[in-house]
């Protein structure tokens, strides 16, 4: 495809699906055409990335592709090697594990080095659970802040929740955060136990999935209803 032809390689930022539902519910066909012409992929997990590419392009020969695994153990020298194909005139994909690359994942480290090398970055359209959750929350979409994962240790997590709530009240700014899925229920318990009754909380779980569920209520109202089971389900939390 002509839009991939260049003397110097580019890095394409390719969002992946948020759930296991029909792939084109959240993945534009245009992105498939991009992937079809790429050989080099920077990914968080090679096994799941191979599975995703096979789902998008069943006829593509996965064994001909070259993968670079990006995780918390990846060194700066490794990152430099990841972009070498670009310096040799080849295009490279930065493929997220779920949602958009470099948003709540380590992809920004690669992009930062690519900018230093004057490599062109091409972001592609795709689903972001953070943006979709904000859209559906009914909370302030003009001013918001995403905090990623809250502290794992409970005492520090509660302290952070109170700080975010105070900031939301002072600035009228929506505060968004996520948790490791198996700790979702614990985070919800801490939110209900430590936030003010009038604070609004939106729970957005399994966005774009078969069991999508998005509700916004005050803390006092949440305490009066049966709470959703969020265990091991990707969830975005928003407060205001």
SEVEX-606580 format. One line per 5 residues: their letters; for each residue z, y, x of N, C-alpha, C. Coordinates in pm, 1 decimal. Each point is the difference from the previous one (the first is absolute). Layout:
a) Z,Y,X,Z,Y,X,Z,Y,X  ...
This chain:
xxxxx) 0.0,-118.7,83.4,0.0,118.7,-83.4,0.0,124.8,87.7  -78.9,98.1,-38.3,-16.8,118.1,84.1,128.6,76.9,22.8  92.2,-1.9,-101.7,119.9,80.8,15.4,95.4,-58.6,103.9  -30.2,-119.7,50.8,82.5,-58.4,104.3,-60.7,16.3,138.9  -124.2,51.1,7.6,-68.3,9.8,127.0,42.1,126.0,75.3
xxxxx) 43.1,-15.8,124.3,42.9,112.7,81.0,1.6,-42.6,145.3  -23.0,95.8,91.8,8.1,-31.3,142.4,142.7,-36.0,39.1  94.0,64.5,-63.7,140.1,-29.2,25.0,60.3,-63.8,-124.2  90.7,-92.5,23.4,61.1,-69.1,-112.4,97.0,87.6,-77.3  22.5,-35.0,-123.7,95.1,68.5,-87.3,109.8,-98.9,-39.9
xxxxx) 109.4,54.3,-49.9,104.5,-83.7,-58.6,2.2,25.3,-150.0  -20.3,-106.3,-77.0,1.6,8.3,-145.9,137.7,-43.7,-50.6  63.5,87.4,-76.4,131.3,-30.3,-56.2,-20.9,-63.7,-136.8  27.3,-129.8,-8.6,-35.0,-77.4,-118.6,125.7,-41.9,-76.0  22.6,55.7,-119.1,113.6,-43.8,-81.9,-24.0,-142.3,-51.7
xxxxx) 106.1,-74.2,-15.6,-11.4,-133.1,-59.2,63.1,0.5,-138.3  -16.2,-109.5,-71.1,49.9,-8.9,-136.7,153.1,-0.3,-2.1  56.7,46.5,-111.2,145.2,2.4,-15.0,54.6,-128.5,-59.7  -86.9,-80.4,-60.1,46.2,-122.7,-65.1,-110.5,-105.1,7.8  28.2,-117.4,-56.8,-96.0,-110.6,3.1,-90.7,-4.1,-122.8
xxxxx) -5.0,109.5,-74.9,-87.4,2.7,-116.4,-145.3,18.1,44.0  -90.3,9.6,-95.8,-142.4,17.5,28.5,-20.4,108.8,104.9  -67.1,-34.4,109.1,-7.5,86.5,117.4,-59.3,136.6,-31.1  -102.2,5.6,-84.2,-67.4,127.9,-22.7,69.7,87.1,-104.0  119.5,-41.9,-44.2,81.7,90.0,-80.3,49.7,117.2,83.6
xxxxx) 10.9,-20.8,130.7,53.8,105.1,86.5,-75.8,14.3,131.1  -107.3,-76.4,18.9,-72.4,1.6,126.8,-146.3,34.2,-25.6  -44.6,121.4,36.4,-139.2,41.0,-26.7,-100.7,-91.0,69.8  -110.0,-26.8,-67.6,-104.4,-83.5,59.6,-58.8,64.5,124.7  2.3,132.5,5.3,-47.7,70.1,119.9,75.1,-47.7,123.7
xxxxx) 131.0,-24.5,-15.1,78.7,-46.3,113.7,-44.7,-138.4,46.9  -43.2,-82.3,-93.9,-49.5,-133.2,36.5,-122.6,10.4,89.9  -87.5,96.0,-31.4,-119.3,19.4,81.9,37.8,42.0,141.6  104.7,81.6,12.1,48.1,39.9,132.5,51.2,-122.1,75.9  87.1,-76.0,-65.0,57.9,-117.6,65.2,-108.1,-98.8,42.9
xxxxx) -102.0,-13.4,-80.5,-105.5,-97.7,28.6,-69.8,26.8,132.6  -0.6,126.7,42.9,-68.8,35.7,124.0,95.1,14.9,118.7  123.5,-40.5,-16.6,98.3,15.0,107.1,38.2,-134.7,60.5  29.9,4.8,129.3,42.0,-120.6,71.5,144.7,9.1,48.2  46.4,122.3,27.4,131.3,19.4,61.3,99.1,54.6,-102.8
xxxxx) 118.3,-62.9,-7.2,99.5,36.2,-99.9,138.5,12.4,63.1  63.9,113.8,-24.7,139.6,19.7,39.1,84.2,-23.7,-124.5  91.0,-97.0,6.3,72.3,-43.2,-120.4,147.3,-24.1,33.6  83.1,-5.5,-103.9,141.6,-32.2,18.8,21.7,-150.1,9.7  -76.8,-74.9,-76.7,16.0,-144.6,-2.5,-137.9,-64.5,-8.1
xxxxx) -35.3,-76.9,100.0,-135.9,-55.7,7.7,-26.2,-97.3,-114.1  96.2,-85.3,-31.3,-21.0,-102.0,-103.3,-29.7,63.8,-135.3  83.5,95.8,-41.6,-21.3,61.5,-131.5,-124.0,88.4,-0.8  -33.6,59.3,113.0,-120.6,83.5,7.3,-125.7,-84.4,-10.4  -0.7,-115.4,63.9,-113.7,-91.5,-12.9,-17.2,-43.2,-145.4
xxxxx) 112.3,-27.5,-65.8,-4.4,-41.6,-140.1,-55.9,111.7,-87.7  41.0,124.8,28.4,-47.7,113.5,-78.5,-150.0,21.5,19.8  -46.0,-5.4,123.1,-142.4,19.6,28.3,-82.9,-110.5,-67.0  51.9,-121.9,3.4,-71.1,-111.4,-64.0,-8.5,20.5,-151.2  102.2,60.3,-57.4,0.1,27.1,-143.6,-101.3,107.9,-34.0
xxxxx) -9.6,101.7,85.6,-93.7,110.0,-23.2,-143.7,-43.1,25.8  -18.8,-77.9,108.0,-134.8,-42.0,40.9,-0.2,-150.7,25.3  -14.2,-80.4,-103.3,7.5,-145.6,15.1,-101.4,-57.6,97.8  -114.1,66.9,17.6,-105.3,-54.0,86.4,9.4,48.3,144.7  93.2,87.5,29.3,10.6,51.5,136.3,64.5,-105.0,90.7
xxxxx) -53.5,-15.6,120.0,53.5,-97.4,95.6,123.2,58.9,68.2  116.4,-38.9,-45.6,124.7,54.7,52.0,20.2,-36.1,146.8  -49.1,-115.8,40.8,21.8,-46.5,137.0,-73.8,85.2,103.0  -96.6,79.7,-44.4,-72.5,86.9,93.0,70.6,133.3,22.0  106.9,25.1,-75.4,70.0,127.6,9.5,105.7,-3.8,109.5
xxxxx) 31.5,119.2,49.7,105.0,12.3,101.3,113.2,84.6,-56.8  123.7,-54.4,8.3,115.5,66.8,-58.8,97.0,45.3,108.9  56.8,118.2,-21.4,107.0,51.4,85.1,122.9,17.2,-88.7  108.8,-64.8,36.2,118.2,2.7,-85.9,92.3,115.7,38.6  31.6,83.2,-97.5,82.1,119.3,19.5,133.2,-18.7,-71.5
xxxxx) 109.1,-1.0,76.8,133.1,-12.9,-58.3,100.9,73.3,87.7  128.3,-17.1,-28.2,103.0,74.8,71.8,8.3,-37.4,147.9  -57.8,-113.5,38.3,2.5,-43.0,139.2,-121.5,47.7,79.5  -95.9,62.2,-66.7,-123.9,42.8,65.9,28.8,115.2,96.7  -43.9,-14.9,123.7,24.1,103.0,101.1,-109.3,106.0,-2.3
xxxxx) 26.1,110.7,66.3,-99.1,108.1,7.0,-125.5,-47.0,72.4  16.1,-86.1,100.5,-115.9,-54.7,70.2,-84.7,-86.8,-92.2  65.9,-75.8,-85.2,-73.5,-81.5,-97.3,-81.1,89.2,-93.8  61.7,110.1,-44.5,-69.1,91.5,-91.2,-126.6,54.5,65.1  8.8,31.9,127.0,-117.4,50.8,71.6,-111.0,-104.3,3.1
xxxxx) 38.9,-127.8,13.8,-99.8,-107.5,0.0,-64.5,-16.9,-137.7  76.8,28.9,-104.7,-51.2,-16.3,-135.4,-121.1,90.2,-26.6  -1.9,117.1,61.8,-108.1,94.7,-27.6,-112.4,-6.8,103.3  9.1,-91.3,94.5,-107.1,-13.8,99.5,-136.5,-28.1,-62.8  -5.8,-82.4,-106.7,-131.8,-20.6,-62.4,-65.0,131.0,-43.2
xxxxx) 79.2,96.3,-45.9,-55.0,130.2,-39.0,-62.5,70.8,119.4  67.6,-7.0,113.0,-50.7,66.2,120.7,-128.8,-65.1,48.3  -23.0,-124.9,-43.1,-123.0,-70.8,34.8,-105.7,8.9,-109.5  23.4,88.9,-96.9,-101.1,23.6,-103.2,14.0,-83.2,-125.4  110.3,-74.5,-13.9,19.8,-84.8,-117.4,97.3,64.6,-98.5
xxxxx) -23.3,-22.2,-128.0,91.0,47.7,-102.4,114.1,-99.1,-19.1  116.6,52.9,-32.8,121.3,-80.3,-13.3,65.2,31.3,-134.2  58.6,-102.1,-62.0,74.4,20.0,-124.4,149.2,-1.8,28.3  71.3,93.9,-60.4,145.6,-7.2,-5.3,33.9,-38.8,-142.9  42.2,-123.9,-17.8,19.8,-57.8,-133.3,148.1,-11.4,-31.7
xxxxx) 42.0,62.1,-108.6,140.2,-5.7,-39.0,35.3,-136.2,-57.1  127.1,-35.9,11.1,48.7,-123.6,-61.6,5.1,14.5,-152.2  33.3,121.5,-46.0,0.8,30.0,-143.1,-6.9,150.5,-17.5  -96.1,44.7,-80.1,-13.4,143.6,-19.6,-77.6,66.4,112.4  37.7,123.9,32.1,-78.1,82.7,92.8,50.8,-9.5,143.5
xxxxx) -89.9,-11.4,97.2,41.2,-3.1,140.6,75.6,126.0,39.4  97.5,-18.2,87.4,78.3,109.4,59.1,98.0,63.1,-98.3  6.1,-49.1,-123.6,99.4,45.7,-96.9,101.9,-112.1,-16.6  119.7,22.4,53.2,105.6,-102.2,-0.4,-43.8,-126.7,73.0  -84.9,15.9,102.0,-32.8,-111.1,89.7,-29.0,57.9,138.3
xxxxx) -13.7,-82.9,102.6,-8.0,50.7,137.7,-136.2,53.7,41.9  -94.8,8.4,-90.9,-135.6,39.4,37.2,-13.3,137.1,63.0  94.0,90.2,-29.4,-8.6,136.0,55.0,0.6,-0.4,152.1  60.9,-100.0,60.5,5.4,-7.8,147.2,-140.5,-15.6,58.2  -81.7,-80.7,-65.6,-138.4,-18.3,44.9,-80.3,128.4,-19.8
xxxxx) 18.5,61.1,-116.6,-76.4,120.0,-32.1,31.7,112.5,97.0  126.9,12.6,39.2,39.3,104.9,94.4,-73.7,-15.4,133.2  -8.8,-123.0,48.9,-71.6,-24.2,125.9,-149.1,25.2,-17.4  -54.4,-38.6,-115.0,-142.4,23.1,-26.3,-33.5,148.8,3.2  88.7,83.4,-55.1,-23.4,144.5,4.7,0.4,50.3,144.0
xxxxx) 87.6,-54.5,82.5,4.3,39.8,140.7,-130.8,-32.8,71.2  -64.2,-108.5,-44.1,-127.1,-43.8,60.1,-120.5,60.3,-71.3  25.2,88.5,-97.4,-105.4,66.7,-76.7,-86.7,-99.0,-77.5  63.5,-106.0,-48.2,-68.3,-98.5,-83.6,5.5,46.8,-144.7  -111.7,-8.2,-69.8,-5.5,45.8,-138.5,75.7,-95.5,-91.9
xxxxx) 80.2,56.2,-90.5,79.3,-77.1,-95.2,-59.9,17.2,-138.9  -28.4,-111.0,-67.2,-59.5,3.1,-133.3,95.7,-65.7,-99.6  74.7,78.7,-79.5,86.8,-59.6,-102.0,-80.3,-39.0,-124.1  25.1,-117.6,-52.7,-69.8,-47.9,-119.0,92.7,2.6,-122.0  -61.0,5.2,-115.4,73.7,5.9,-126.1,67.0,-134.6,-28.0
xxxxx) 123.2,6.4,-51.1,70.2,-122.0,-38.5,132.2,31.8,-65.8  68.3,-103.9,-44.0,124.2,17.2,-75.3,117.7,28.5,92.1  85.2,92.1,-42.7,126.7,27.8,66.1,110.8,-11.0,-104.6  92.5,-93.6,17.6,107.3,-17.0,-97.1,86.7,125.7,-7.7  9.1,72.2,108.4,81.5,121.9,3.1,-59.8,105.8,-91.9
xxxxx) -129.5,24.8,14.3,-66.7,101.1,-82.8,-8.3,-46.1,-145.1  -32.8,-126.4,-22.2,-9.7,-50.7,-137.1,135.0,4.8,-70.1  106.1,-33.0,73.1,132.7,7.7,-57.8,36.9,142.6,-37.8  -33.0,94.3,87.0,26.6,141.1,-29.3,-79.9,45.8,-121.1  -125.8,-38.4,-7.6,-84.7,37.4,-113.1,60.5,-44.5,-132.8
xxxxx) 56.3,-119.9,-0.2,48.3,-59.9,-125.0,145.4,33.0,-31.3  67.7,70.9,89.3,144.5,19.2,-14.1,38.7,109.9,-98.0  -85.4,99.9,-16.2,38.2,115.8,-80.3,90.6,95.4,75.2  24.0,-25.7,128.5,81.7,87.3,82.7,-89.5,104.1,68.6  58.8,85.9,79.6,-73.3,111.5,60.3,-107.5,-49.9,97.1
xxxxx) -125.7,18.8,-36.5,-110.6,-38.3,86.8,-52.5,115.0,83.3  59.7,118.8,-16.3,-39.7,116.6,78.7,76.6,6.5,131.9  120.9,-53.0,-2.2,83.8,0.9,120.4,71.3,-134.6,9.2  -27.3,-74.0,105.8,59.8,-132.1,14.9,9.0,-37.0,147.5  85.1,-98.1,29.9,17.6,-45.3,138.0,21.1,-150.3,1.6
xxxxx) -70.7,-67.8,91.4,12.5,-144.6,13.6,83.2,-31.1,123.8  98.9,-88.6,-16.1,94.3,-28.7,107.6,-13.1,-140.9,56.8  -96.5,-76.5,-44.9,-13.9,-135.4,51.0,117.2,-86.9,-41.5  48.6,-81.8,94.3,110.2,-91.7,-27.9,134.0,69.4,23.3  94.2,-21.7,-90.5,134.5,52.3,18.5,77.5,-92.0,96.0
xxxxx) 112.0,48.1,54.4,76.9,-82.1,95.4,39.8,-135.3,-56.8  -0.9,-99.6,86.7,34.5,-136.4,-41.5,150.2,-14.7,-27.6  82.5,63.3,83.5,145.8,-10.8,-14.9,45.0,78.1,-122.7  82.5,-62.3,-83.6,29.4,55.2,-132.2,65.3,137.7,5.6  95.1,18.7,88.1,67.2,128.4,9.2,-96.5,112.2,34.4
xxxxx) -86.3,-26.2,95.2,-99.2,100.9,39.3,-102.4,22.1,-111.2  -31.6,-108.2,-72.5,-96.5,11.7,-109.2,56.0,88.6,-111.6  126.0,-19.1,-34.7,62.5,81.4,-104.0,5.7,146.5,43.2  33.5,24.8,124.8,3.1,136.9,51.5,-137.7,64.2,-11.5  -103.7,-77.0,32.2,-137.1,52.9,-7.0,-38.9,28.3,-145.3
xxxxx) 36.0,-87.8,-91.6,-29.5,20.7,-142.4,59.6,131.3,-47.7  124.4,25.6,35.3,66.8,123.3,-42.7,-67.9,123.1,60.8  -44.1,-11.1,125.0,-70.3,110.9,63.6,-131.4,29.6,-71.6  -73.2,-105.4,-33.7,-128.3,17.8,-68.0,19.0,58.7,-138.8  102.3,-44.5,-69.3,27.5,53.3,-133.1,33.0,149.3,6.3
xxxxx) 81.7,38.5,96.0,35.3,141.1,15.7,-123.5,84.3,33.3  -83.8,-53.9,86.0,-121.5,71.9,36.7,-93.5,12.9,-119.6  -12.1,-106.3,-78.3,-85.2,3.3,-119.1,47.4,107.5,-96.7  131.3,12.0,-17.0,55.5,98.4,-92.6,-19.7,142.5,49.7  23.3,21.5,130.2,-12.0,135.2,55.4,-144.2,49.0,0.1
xxxxx) -93.2,-88.9,32.5,-139.2,38.6,18.3,-88.9,-31.3,-120.1  55.5,-67.0,-101.9,-81.1,-50.3,-111.4,-118.2,-79.0,55.1  28.7,-89.7,92.3,-102.7,-75.0,71.4,22.3,-150.1,-18.4  -102.5,-69.7,-46.2,9.2,-144.6,-17.5,18.2,-69.6,134.6  94.3,-92.9,5.5,25.9,-77.5,121.2,-43.8,-144.2,-23.2
xxxxx) -86.8,-49.4,86.9,-54.2,-134.8,-13.1,45.9,-85.3,117.0  25.3,-129.3,-25.8,37.3,-90.9,107.5,-26.3,-143.0,-45.6  2.3,-90.3,95.3,-25.4,-141.1,-26.8,106.7,-83.5,69.8  -1.1,-128.5,-28.5,96.2,-91.3,60.2,-68.8,-132.8,25.9  51.5,-75.0,96.9,-46.5,-136.3,18.8,20.8,-74.3,-132.0
xxxxx) -104.6,-65.0,-53.8,8.1,-53.8,-136.8,122.3,-84.1,-32.0  52.4,-77.7,95.5,114.5,-84.8,-33.0,130.9,79.5,-6.6  -3.7,130.4,35.9,118.8,84.8,-12.9,-14.1,102.0,-113.0  -105.5,-10.4,-78.8,-23.5,96.9,-107.9,116.5,9.4,-98.0  50.4,-115.3,-43.0,107.3,0.5,-99.8,126.4,66.3,54.4
xxxxx) 28.0,-18.6,128.4,116.5,64.2,61.0,-18.1,151.9,4.1  -121.7,44.0,30.4,-26.6,143.9,1.1,17.1,58.1,-139.6  -49.9,-69.0,-100.4,14.3,48.4,-137.3,147.9,11.1,-38.0  78.9,-98.1,37.1,144.0,4.7,-28.0,63.3,122.6,64.3  -38.0,28.5,123.7,56.7,115.3,70.1,-43.5,131.6,-63.2
xxxxx) -123.1,5.8,-47.0,-47.5,121.6,-66.7,79.7,25.9,-127.1  19.8,-102.9,-79.6,71.4,16.7,-126.7,147.6,32.3,21.3  56.6,-51.2,108.1,142.5,19.4,25.8,31.2,134.5,65.5  -100.5,62.6,63.0,29.6,116.9,82.0,-74.3,127.7,-38.9  -98.1,-8.2,-87.0,-71.6,120.8,-43.4,67.5,60.9,-122.9
xxxxx) -22.7,128.4,-20.9,55.5,69.4,-116.2,-64.5,-51.6,-128.6  73.1,2.1,-111.9,-53.8,-52.3,-126.1,-131.0,65.3,-43.6  -18.1,130.4,30.1,-119.6,71.5,-46.2,-120.6,-16.3,92.9  21.0,-58.1,116.7,-111.5,-20.5,92.2,-101.7,-96.1,-60.3  -126.8,34.0,11.8,-105.6,-86.9,-50.5,-41.7,-99.7,108.5
xxxxx) -14.6,-123.1,-41.4,-44.1,-106.3,89.6,-121.5,-69.3,-59.1  -106.3,-7.9,78.4,-118.1,-76.7,-39.9,-5.5,-127.2,84.1  -18.8,-111.5,-67.0,-20.4,-129.2,65.4,-143.7,-42.7,-26.7  -77.4,-14.7,105.8,-141.2,-38.3,-13.8,-21.8,-130.1,77.3  -7.4,-111.1,-71.5,-10.6,-129.8,66.6,-135.1,-65.7,-26.1
xxxxx) -45.4,-77.1,98.5,-123.7,-78.2,-9.1,-116.1,86.6,-48.2  -16.4,116.7,61.9,-104.4,93.5,-42.2,-138.3,-64.3,15.3  -78.8,7.2,-106.1,-133.7,-58.9,-13.2,2.7,-152.2,-9.9  118.3,-58.0,-1.2,10.3,-144.4,-13.6,8.5,-43.1,-145.5  1.4,-130.0,-23.0,5.6,-53.6,-135.6,130.9,35.0,-69.9
xxxxx) 105.5,21.1,78.2,131.5,30.7,-56.0,42.2,143.7,29.2  -98.2,89.0,6.4,31.3,140.5,24.7,100.1,51.2,-103.0  96.9,77.5,48.4,105.6,51.8,-87.6,49.1,131.5,58.6  -17.2,109.1,-72.4,37.4,132.8,49.0,78.7,72.1,-109.3  125.0,35.1,30.8,85.3,68.1,-96.6,79.3,110.0,70.1
xxxxx) 17.3,112.5,-70.8,84.8,109.0,48.3,109.0,27.8,-102.4  124.3,-1.4,44.8,114.8,29.5,-84.8,105.1,73.0,83.6  94.3,63.7,-65.5,113.9,54.3,72.6,89.6,-115.3,44.0  83.5,26.3,98.6,92.6,-102.2,47.7,89.1,-49.5,-114.2  48.3,91.9,-82.4,85.5,-40.9,-112.2,-74.5,-90.5,-96.9
xxxxx) -128.3,28.9,-24.1,-78.7,-84.8,-90.0,-28.2,-136.6,62.1  -24.0,-3.6,131.7,-22.9,-129.6,65.4,121.3,-91.6,-16.9  117.5,58.7,-1.0,122.1,-79.9,-10.4,18.2,-62.6,-139.1  -78.9,46.5,-95.2,12.3,-49.0,-137.5,-103.7,-106.4,-34.8  -90.0,-32.6,92.8,-107.4,-94.8,-30.8,6.1,-119.2,95.3
xxxxx) -72.5,-103.9,-35.7,-12.2,-115.9,88.5,-87.8,37.6,118.6  51.0,-19.9,118.4,-72.9,41.2,119.4,-108.0,-101.7,36.4  -110.7,47.4,53.8,-105.3,-92.8,43.2,43.1,-76.1,125.1  -49.5,-121.1,13.0,23.9,-77.1,122.9,-108.8,39.3,100.0  41.4,62.0,108.9,-95.2,50.9,99.2,-6.4,-87.5,124.5
xxxxx) 69.0,-112.4,-0.5,7.7,-83.8,119.0,-138.3,-48.2,43.9  -33.6,31.0,122.9,-124.3,-42.4,64.2,-125.1,57.8,-66.9  15.3,110.2,-74.7,-113.6,64.8,-65.5,-20.0,138.1,63.1  -117.7,30.4,53.6,-23.2,133.0,58.6,32.0,110.0,-101.7  85.9,93.4,40.3,49.6,101.7,-93.1,10.7,133.9,70.5
xxxxx) -35.6,106.1,-73.5,19.9,136.3,47.5,109.1,63.6,-86.3  93.0,68.6,65.0,108.1,69.0,-68.9,-20.6,151.6,14.7  21.7,73.7,-108.9,-14.7,145.7,2.0,119.5,60.5,-72.0  56.0,106.9,56.7,109.7,69.2,-67.5,-26.3,149.3,-3.3  56.1,64.5,-102.7,-7.1,145.6,-13.6,117.2,45.1,-88.8
